[in-house]
């Protein structure tokens, strides 16, 4: 058995198998805590979800994050497959807030796409096609819709009245921009 990990606080060398067993023991010890956290998440009116790829000893893994802003559950998976997410959220009645990963689309709960991810994706696409004037105009329209809402939320907080006050602008955006885009596609 190779010794490849060193605990630097005490200048002690530890076998890989010992570390793996230690992590498994800790995970087992906190299993009840994880169950309680998941119950809190499932009772929440919303859950944010995201996943990111990490490399552990030259193997790619995915860390999944679930949070309601107060409780957090992390899940480590070998793949980006969402079967376990479907099982976990099977009876969830709140709103799932996520990026645009298609693995979330078939979940039964209500969904909202994250504005931070939307803005990032629009910016990335804009950098790829800076001379596409039609896309530039669309991004400007999205900015003109979202920025006043974000400013109001920053100033007054997440209150229903804030979002209600922007309802007419949102409807105008939908009819003017999105429906016009669909009409131009000649469906």
Helices and strands as residue ranges (DSSP letters): E 5-7, E 12-14, H 16-29, H 31-43, E 46-56, E 59-67, E 72-77, H 83-88, E 95-98, G 102-104, E 110-113, H 115-128, H 133-156, H 160-165, H 167-173, I 174-178, H 179-184
